[in-house]
Amino acid sequence: MSANRTYADERRPLDRNWLHRQWRHLRIWRGFFARAVVRETHYRAHFVTTLAVGVVQLGLGIVPILLLYGYTDDVRGWSQAEVITLVGMFQIVTSLIATFVAPNLNRMTTYITDGELDGVLLRPVSSQFYLTVRWINVAELGNVLNGCLVLVLGLVLSGATPNALEILQAIVLATCGLVLLACVWSALSFLAFWLQSVNAIAFIYLNLVDSGRYPLVFFPIGVRAFLTFAFPVAFASTFPAQALQGDLGWLPVAGGLGLTVVAVALVRAQWRYGLRSYSSASS
């Protein structure tokens, strides 16, 4: 399979009607989700194990906060309850990534180096869409619920009563954080077009994500800039938590939306460029 033909197939429209194409992609995703649910019913122990591991990880994330606030009531303007709210938000976003993003990007090296991408490119569907949404780990959705419970607990303890606009801000920012972190991981995974393996890079990514368990102001100024623009985990935890506390305006929301649009466009361009250099694992 030639690189030119591969790139041409990727850019060939599936249908003249854009809305019809999007509806078709939605139906394909629904099929993926339905099969994931069926798989999960056959392995109930996996669901229980994943949920238990998620609870343990959540507990390990809260313990350092309890120890820190055992000596003070305020750390750089953040109370213990506010940080618990942030941890809940972080758990929600990272669990969604573990549900819909990680199962696919962890396989990206195999797709490209073992030639599985060859068969996908022949399908009448966007290859990037197919390879980034095909697998779903339904069991991780239980940890999303755990995150919601911790988030509500933090809000109750802090006495915060967010209004509809503040809740909307938090949802938009968390969505931006989810997409941005997925884009960063995708960009790293797509390096498999040029590198033999990106597993080590993915390991670094997962360790950097853990920085989102703490408010942005806990870090030095240079690190704050990095966690906002280069590795934008702040949009997945700090900013949504601030929005729920009523401490955030609309400027970060607009910035998050703009950054998300740019990130999606860059990742799409990277995928197309990678396809141009891909000639087939069997060639």
N, C-alpha and C positions, 0 to 999 in steps of 0.2 A: 504494500500500500504506500503510495507516494505521499510525501509531505504536502504537495500542492493539492492533491485530491482530498486529503484529510482536512485541510483548512477550508477548502471549498465546500465540502459536505457540512462542516460545522456552521458555515455562514448561510447555507441554503435555507430559505424560509420554509417552514412547514405548512403554512397556509397563509393566504392573503389577509385573512381576518385576524388581527392581533388578539382580540378578545377570545376568539375561538382557540387560538394557540395556548393562551393562558389557562383557559378552562380545561383544555386537554392535559396540560401539565398538572393541574390540580387533581384531575381524575386519576392520573398515573400515581401521584403522591398518595391519594386515598387508597389505592391498591397496595402500595408499599406498607402503609400503616396497618391495613387490615391483615396482611400476611404477618406483620410483626406481632400483632395481637394473638394470632393463631399460634405462632411459634412460642410465645410466652405461656400460653395455656398448657403447652406440652412440657414446659420446664418450670413448674411453679417454685421449685426450690431456688432457682436462679432469681426469681422476683424477691423472695424472702431474704436471700443472702445479700442482694444488692441494696435492699431497703435497710438491712441491719448495718451494712458497711457505711451507708449514707448517714445513718444516725450517729454512728461512732465518729465519723469524720466531722459531723456538725458539732458534736460534743467537744472534740479536740480543738475545734476552732473557737469555741466559747470559753474554754478553760483559761487560756492566756488572758482573756479580757477580764474574767473574774479575778484572776491573780493581780492584774495591773490595778484594777479599781479597788482592790482590798486595801490600798494605801492612799488613795485619793478619790475625790468625787468628780474631778474634772481634769481632762487631759486635752490641752489646746482647744478648749471650747466644746469638747464632746463629753457628754455624760455617759455612764455605763449603759443606760437604757437606749440611748441613741446609737451606740456602737452595736448593741444587740440587734437593733432594727437594720443596721447596715449588713450585719452578718446574715440575717434572714434574706435580705435582697440578694446578696452575693450567692447564697445557696440556691435561690430560685433560678438565677441566670446560669450559673455553672451546671446545674442539673439539667436545664434545657439544652445546654451545649452537649452534655454527656448523653442526652437522649437522641438528639437529631444530628449533631455535627461530628462528634468523636467517632462513632462507629463507621463513618464513611471516610473521614480524612486519615484515620489510622490504617486504612487499606490502600491509600493512594499510591504508595511506592509499589505495591504488588500489582496494581492495575497497570501501571506504566512499564515496569521492568519485566513482568511476566507475560505481557501481551494481551491481557484481558481488555485493555482499552480498544484493541482492534475490533472486537465484536461490538462494543458499544457504539463506535463511530458509524457502524452500518445501520444502527437503529434510527427510525424517523423521529428522533427527539434530541434535544440539546444534550450533548455528551456531558457537559459540565453539570447541568441540572441532574442528569441521571446518576452520575457518580457521587454527587454530594448530598443526595437525599434518599438514596436507595435503601440504606439500612437504618433501622430505628430500634433503639434499646428502650422498650416500653417500661421496663422495670424501674428506670431512673425517674419516671414521672412521680413515683412515690416520694422521692426526695424533694421534688418541687413542692409537694404538699407540706413536707417538714419545714421547708424554707418559709412557706406562707404562715405556718403556725408561729415560728420564731419571729417573723416580721410583725405579726399582730401582737405578740407578747411584748416586743420592744416598744411598739407604739403605746400600748396600754401602760407600761411602766413609766414611759416618759411623759404621759399625759397629753400626747399629741392627738389632735382631731383634724386630720387633713380634710379640706373641702374638695369639691369635685375637680376644680382646676389643678390643685396640687396633686391629686391622684392621677390626673391626666398627664401632668408633667412627669411624674415618676414612671408611668407606663411607657411614655415616649422615650425617656432617657434609658430605661432598662432595655427596651427594644433596640435602641441604637447601640447600647453596650453589647447586647447579644450578637447583633449583626457585625459590629466592628471586631469583636474577638473572633468570630467565625471567619471574617475576612483575613485577619492576621494569620490565623492557623492555615487557612486555604493558601495564602501566598507562600507560606513556608512549605506546605505540602507539595505545591506545584513546582517547587525546585527539583522535584524528582525527575522532571524532564531533562535536567542537566546533571543531577547528582545520582549516584548509585543508590543511596538511601538517605532519608531525611528523618529517621527515627530519633537520632540524637537531638536534632533541632526541635522535634516535637516535645522531647523531655524538658528542654529548656523552657519552651512555651508554657508547659503545665506548671512549672515552678514559678514562673513570672505571674501567672494568673493568681496564685495564692496571695500576692500582694494586695489584691482587692478585698481581703478580709479586714483591712484596717483603713481608717479615714485617710484621705489624701494629705491632710495637714500633718500627719505623723511622720512624713518623709521630708528630706531636704528639698529645697526649691528645684534643683536640677532634676531630681527623681520625680517630683510632681509633674514637671513638664513632660518627662518621658512617659509617665503613666496616664497622661491626658491625651497626648498627640501621637506619639510613636507606638506605644502599646496601651491603647485607651481603655484600660480596665476601670478607670474612674467612672466611666459612663455606666458601668454595670453594677456599681455599689455605692460609692460616695455621693454622686450627684442625685440618684433616685432617692437615697435616704434623706438627703438634705431637702429635697422637694417635699417629701412627706412630712418633714418637720416644719415646713413653711419658710425655709431659709434660702430659697433659691428663686431667681427670677427666670425670665424667658430667654435671656441671652444664651445660657448654656444649652438650652433646648434647641435653639436655632443652630448653634455651633455643632451640636451632636448630629442633627439632621444633615447639615452640610458636609460634615466629615464622613458620615455614613455613605452619602451619595458618591463622594470622591473615592472612598475605599472600595465600594462595589464596582465602580467603573474601572479602577486600576486592576482589581483582581480578575475581572472579565477580560481586560486587555492582556494580562499576563497569561491567562489560559489560552487565548487565541495565539499569542506569540509562541507559547510552548507547543501547540499543535503544529505550527509551521515547521518547527525543528524536530518533530516526531515522525519517524519513518516506519515504525513498527518494530516490536521486539523480536520478530521472527525474520527481519530482513538482514 
